[in-house]
Amino acid sequence: LPEHVGLITTWNKKCGIANYCKDLVDNLHCKVTIFCEKDTIPEFVDSKIKVIPCWTSTDSSYDYLVDLIKKNKIDIAHIQYNHGLLNAGQLKIFGNELKASGIRSIMTLHSSKGGVDVYGKNFDQFIVHSEESAKDLIGTNLNKDQITIIPIGSNKQLQSKTKKNCLC
């Protein structure tokens, strides 16, 4: 098991990916460092979480992010990807730099459309949210063994509502 996970994501924002990541962090049993967008106001809620606002979607390189990941002794870098969130043109280079540094990488693809299978050779493992998304990705660049399906949703239990007897 990893001792220190680096999560590259939106954080402390009103968006589904930020909520998804909050649930991930709440259920990890290791140290977590969040590498989030530069305009994020860090919210420190737990001593096991460190938040570093450091990237934008328009960055022309993520070399500094690789350096931060190495400096923080990250075992696994987990990238949350959706179109427009990160500089797509730089992600292949970023993934290759992680591999060259011996850092395991996981990419959650919140959308499987738009040719995202091109990242298959640059990252180690992929998470998608449906069987359909997995099928979209399998091919030249990505194989079935690289993909794990984790349905989207929250781990929080829905509050049960008492049904009222209705005399209709």
HELIX and SHEET records of a PDB file:
HELIX    1   1 GLY A   16  ASN A   27  1                                  12    
HELIX    2   2 ASP A   63  LYS A   71  1                                   9    
HELIX    3   3 ALA A   88  ALA A  100  1                                  13    
HELIX    4   4 VAL A  116  LYS A  121  5                                   6    
HELIX    5   5 GLU A  131  LEU A  137  1                                   7    
HELIX    6   6 LYS A  144  GLN A  146  5                                   3    
SHEET    1   A 7 ILE A  49  TRP A  55  0                                        
SHEET    2   A 7 LYS A  31  GLU A  37  1                                        
SHEET    3   A 7 HIS A   4  ILE A   8  1                                        
SHEET    4   A 7 ILE A  76  TYR A  81  1                                        
SHEET    5   A 7 ARG A 104  LEU A 109  1                                        
SHEET    6   A 7 GLN A 125  VAL A 128  1                                        
SHEET    7   A 7 ILE A 147  ILE A 149  1                                        
END                                                                             
